[in-house]
Amino acid sequence: MAFHKKTAISTLVLRILTLLSSIACIVLLVTDQVKFSDGSKTSFKDVIAYRYVLSTAVVGVTYTLVQLPFALYYAFKQKRLIRGELLPEFDFYGDKVVSLFLGTGVGAGFAVTFEFKDLSKTLADLGVAEVGEFKSKLDKFLDRGNIATGLLFVAFICMALLSVLSSINKRTTTTGIFG
Protein backbone atom coordinates (compact mmCIF):
# COMPACT_ATOMS: atom_id res chain seq x y z
CA MET A 1 0.00 0.00 0.00
CA ALA A 2 2.94 2.35 0.64
CA PHE A 3 3.99 1.99 -3.00
CA HIS A 4 0.55 3.09 -4.22
CA LYS A 5 0.56 6.09 -1.85
CA LYS A 6 3.99 7.21 -3.11
CA THR A 7 2.88 6.70 -6.71
CA ALA A 8 -0.32 8.68 -6.13
CA ILE A 9 1.55 11.58 -4.51
CA SER A 10 4.21 11.53 -7.22
CA THR A 11 1.49 11.61 -9.85
CA LEU A 12 -0.15 14.61 -8.20
CA VAL A 13 3.13 16.51 -7.88
CA LEU A 14 4.07 15.81 -11.51
CA ARG A 15 0.63 16.92 -12.74
CA ILE A 16 0.93 20.17 -10.77
CA LEU A 17 4.44 20.76 -12.16
CA THR A 18 3.15 20.06 -15.68
CA LEU A 19 0.33 22.53 -15.19
CA LEU A 20 2.54 25.29 -13.76
CA SER A 21 5.28 24.97 -16.37
CA SER A 22 2.73 24.87 -19.21
CA ILE A 23 1.00 27.99 -17.89
CA ALA A 24 4.35 29.76 -17.50
CA CYS A 25 5.20 28.82 -21.10
CA ILE A 26 1.90 30.29 -22.31
CA VAL A 27 2.36 33.53 -20.38
CA LEU A 28 5.93 33.98 -21.58
CA LEU A 29 5.05 33.30 -25.22
CA VAL A 30 1.96 35.52 -25.29
CA THR A 31 3.95 38.44 -23.88
CA ASP A 32 6.92 37.85 -26.21
CA GLN A 33 7.06 40.74 -28.65
CA VAL A 34 9.59 43.19 -29.98
CA LYS A 35 9.32 46.62 -31.61
CA PHE A 36 12.06 47.74 -33.94
CA SER A 37 13.23 51.31 -34.54
CA ASP A 38 11.46 51.47 -37.92
CA GLY A 39 8.14 50.90 -36.13
CA SER A 40 7.66 47.28 -37.17
CA LYS A 41 6.62 44.78 -34.54
CA THR A 42 7.06 41.08 -34.14
CA SER A 43 5.28 38.77 -31.72
CA PHE A 44 5.02 35.03 -31.23
CA LYS A 45 2.08 35.09 -33.69
CA ASP A 46 4.50 35.86 -36.51
CA VAL A 47 6.45 32.63 -35.97
CA ILE A 48 4.40 29.57 -36.86
CA ALA A 49 6.53 27.27 -34.70
CA TYR A 50 5.92 29.49 -31.65
CA ARG A 51 2.19 29.29 -32.32
CA TYR A 52 2.58 25.51 -32.34
CA VAL A 53 4.50 25.68 -29.04
CA LEU A 54 1.63 27.72 -27.62
CA SER A 55 -0.97 25.24 -28.85
CA THR A 56 0.89 22.29 -27.35
CA ALA A 57 1.14 24.15 -24.03
CA VAL A 58 -2.61 24.83 -24.14
CA VAL A 59 -3.27 21.13 -24.76
CA GLY A 60 -0.99 20.30 -21.82
CA VAL A 61 -2.87 22.71 -19.55
CA THR A 62 -6.27 21.43 -20.67
CA TYR A 63 -5.37 17.76 -20.24
CA THR A 64 -3.77 18.41 -16.86
CA LEU A 65 -6.80 20.36 -15.64
CA VAL A 66 -9.00 17.41 -16.60
CA GLN A 67 -6.69 14.98 -14.79
CA LEU A 68 -6.00 17.09 -11.68
CA PRO A 69 -9.23 16.36 -9.73
CA PHE A 70 -8.73 12.62 -10.27
CA ALA A 71 -5.09 12.86 -9.16
CA LEU A 72 -6.06 14.85 -6.06
CA TYR A 73 -8.69 12.28 -5.07
CA TYR A 74 -6.32 9.39 -5.75
CA ALA A 75 -3.50 11.00 -3.72
CA PHE A 76 -5.67 11.68 -0.68
CA LYS A 77 -7.94 8.61 -0.68
CA GLN A 78 -5.56 6.08 -2.34
CA LYS A 79 -8.45 4.86 -4.46
CA ARG A 80 -9.91 5.85 -7.79
CA LEU A 81 -12.80 8.29 -8.03
CA ILE A 82 -14.37 6.13 -10.74
CA ARG A 83 -14.03 2.39 -10.16
CA GLY A 84 -13.09 0.01 -12.91
CA GLU A 85 -10.64 0.24 -15.74
CA LEU A 86 -11.73 3.54 -17.30
CA LEU A 87 -9.39 5.92 -15.43
CA PRO A 88 -6.27 3.72 -15.61
CA GLU A 89 -6.87 3.33 -19.35
CA PHE A 90 -7.42 7.07 -19.77
CA ASP A 91 -4.22 7.79 -17.79
CA PHE A 92 -2.28 5.20 -19.75
CA TYR A 93 -3.19 6.40 -23.23
CA GLY A 94 -3.74 10.08 -22.47
CA ASP A 95 -0.38 10.54 -20.74
CA LYS A 96 1.45 8.95 -23.66
CA VAL A 97 -0.32 10.96 -26.36
CA VAL A 98 -0.01 14.27 -24.52
CA SER A 99 3.65 13.69 -23.63
CA LEU A 100 4.49 12.97 -27.27
CA PHE A 101 2.53 16.05 -28.35
CA LEU A 102 4.41 18.23 -25.83
CA GLY A 103 7.66 16.74 -27.10
CA THR A 104 6.89 17.83 -30.67
CA GLY A 105 6.21 21.36 -29.40
CA VAL A 106 9.57 21.40 -27.63
CA GLY A 107 11.33 20.25 -30.79
CA ALA A 108 9.62 22.88 -32.92
CA GLY A 109 10.36 25.69 -30.46
CA PHE A 110 14.03 24.88 -30.01
CA ALA A 111 14.54 24.29 -33.74
CA VAL A 112 13.02 27.59 -34.90
CA THR A 113 14.93 29.53 -32.24
CA PHE A 114 18.19 27.90 -33.27
CA GLU A 115 17.56 28.59 -36.96
CA PHE A 116 16.62 32.26 -36.47
CA LYS A 117 19.58 32.89 -34.16
CA ASP A 118 21.87 31.27 -36.72
CA LEU A 119 20.38 33.41 -39.49
CA SER A 120 20.78 36.66 -37.54
CA LYS A 121 24.40 35.71 -36.72
CA THR A 122 25.08 34.98 -40.39
CA LEU A 123 23.62 38.35 -41.43
CA ALA A 124 25.76 40.12 -38.83
CA ASP A 125 28.87 38.22 -39.98
CA LEU A 126 28.18 39.25 -43.58
CA GLY A 127 28.14 42.89 -42.50
CA VAL A 128 24.58 43.58 -43.61
CA ALA A 129 23.76 47.20 -42.79
CA GLU A 130 21.55 47.97 -39.76
CA VAL A 131 21.77 44.42 -38.41
CA GLY A 132 23.17 45.51 -35.02
CA GLU A 133 19.99 46.91 -33.45
CA PHE A 134 17.86 44.33 -35.27
CA LYS A 135 20.02 41.43 -34.05
CA SER A 136 20.03 42.68 -30.47
CA LYS A 137 16.24 42.99 -30.28
CA LEU A 138 15.67 39.80 -32.26
CA ASP A 139 17.99 37.89 -29.90
CA LYS A 140 15.98 39.08 -26.89
CA PHE A 141 12.76 38.01 -28.62
CA LEU A 142 14.24 34.60 -29.46
CA ASP A 143 15.68 34.17 -25.96
CA ARG A 144 12.20 34.59 -24.48
CA GLY A 145 10.90 32.05 -27.00
CA ASN A 146 13.70 29.72 -25.97
CA ILE A 147 12.88 30.14 -22.27
CA ALA A 148 9.20 29.47 -22.99
CA THR A 149 10.19 26.35 -24.90
CA GLY A 150 12.39 25.33 -21.97
CA LEU A 151 9.38 25.58 -19.69
CA LEU A 152 7.44 23.41 -22.11
CA PHE A 153 10.36 20.97 -21.94
CA VAL A 154 9.86 20.77 -18.17
CA ALA A 155 6.16 19.99 -18.79
CA PHE A 156 7.17 17.33 -21.32
CA ILE A 157 9.58 15.66 -18.87
CA CYS A 158 6.91 15.65 -16.15
CA MET A 159 4.36 14.19 -18.56
CA ALA A 160 6.83 11.55 -19.76
CA LEU A 161 7.41 10.53 -16.14
CA LEU A 162 3.63 10.41 -15.66
CA SER A 163 3.45 8.16 -18.69
CA VAL A 164 5.86 5.74 -17.02
CA LEU A 165 3.94 5.89 -13.74
CA SER A 166 0.61 5.29 -15.48
CA SER A 167 2.14 2.31 -17.30
CA ILE A 168 3.32 0.83 -14.00
CA ASN A 169 0.00 1.61 -12.33
CA LYS A 170 -2.04 0.12 -15.16
CA ARG A 171 0.12 -3.00 -15.30
CA THR A 172 -0.21 -3.67 -11.58
CA THR A 173 -3.90 -2.84 -11.19
CA THR A 174 -5.81 -3.79 -14.34
CA THR A 175 -5.86 -6.19 -17.21
CA GLY A 176 -6.94 -3.48 -19.68
CA ILE A 177 -9.17 -3.60 -22.72
CA PHE A 178 -6.50 -5.34 -24.84
CA GLY A 179 -5.77 -8.14 -22.42
C-alpha positions, -999 to 999 in steps of 0.1 A, spaced: 0 0 0 29 23 6 40 20 -30 6 31 -42 6 61 -19 40 72 -31 29 67 -67 -3 87 -61 15 116 -45 42 115 -72 15 116 -99 -2 146 -82 31 165 -79 41 158 -115 6 169 -127 9 202 -108 44 208 -122 32 201 -157 3 225 -152 25 253 -138 53 250 -164 27 249 -192 10 280 -179 43 298 -175 52 288 -211 19 303 -223 24 335 -204 59 340 -216 50 333 -252 20 355 -253 40 384 -239 69 378 -262 71 407 -286 96 432 -300 93 466 -316 121 477 -339 132 513 -345 115 515 -379 81 509 -361 77 473 -372 66 448 -345 71 411 -341 53 388 -317 50 350 -312 21 351 -337 45 359 -365 65 326 -360 44 296 -369 65 273 -347 59 295 -317 22 293 -323 26 255 -323 45 257 -290 16 277 -276 -10 252 -288 9 223 -273 11 241 -240 -26 248 -241 -33 211 -248 -10 203 -218 -29 227 -195 -63 214 -207 -54 178 -202 -38 184 -169 -68 204 -156 -90 174 -166 -67 150 -148 -60 171 -117 -92 164 -97 -87 126 -103 -51 129 -92 -61 148 -61 -87 123 -51 -63 94 -57 -35 110 -37 -57 117 -7 -79 86 -7 -56 61 -23 -84 49 -45 -99 58 -78 -128 83 -80 -144 61 -107 -140 24 -102 -131 0 -129 -106 2 -157 -117 35 -173 -94 59 -154 -63 37 -156 -69 33 -194 -74 71 -198 -42 78 -178 -23 52 -197 -32 64 -232 -37 101 -225 -4 105 -207 14 89 -237 -3 110 -264 0 143 -245 37 137 -236 45 130 -273 25 161 -283 44 182 -258 77 167 -271 69 178 -307 62 214 -294 96 214 -276 113 203 -308 96 229 -329 104 257 -305 140 249 -300 145 243 -337 130 276 -349 149 295 -322 182 279 -333 176 286 -370 166 323 -365 196 329 -342 219 313 -367 204 334 -395 208 367 -375 244 357 -367 251 350 -404 236 383 -414 258 401 -388 289 382 -400 282 392 -436 281 429 -425 246 436 -436 238 472 -428 216 480 -398 218 444 -384 232 455 -350 200 469 -334 179 443 -353 200 414 -341 200 427 -305 162 430 -303 157 398 -323 180 379 -299 160 391 -269 128 380 -286 142 346 -295 157 342 -260 122 346 -245 109 320 -270 137 297 -260 129 301 -223 92 295 -230 102 264 -249 124 253 -220 94 256 -197 74 234 -221 104 210 -219 99 208 -182 62 200 -188 72 173 -213 96 157 -189 69 157 -162 44 142 -186 68 116 -198 74 105 -161 36 104 -157 34 82 -187 59 57 -170 39 59 -137 6 53 -155 21 23 -173 33 8 -140 0 16 -123 -20 1 -152 1 -30 -153 -2 -37 -116 -39 -28 -112 -58 -38 -143 -59 -62 -172 -69 -35 -197 -92 -36 -227 -65 -53 -248 -58 -81 -224 
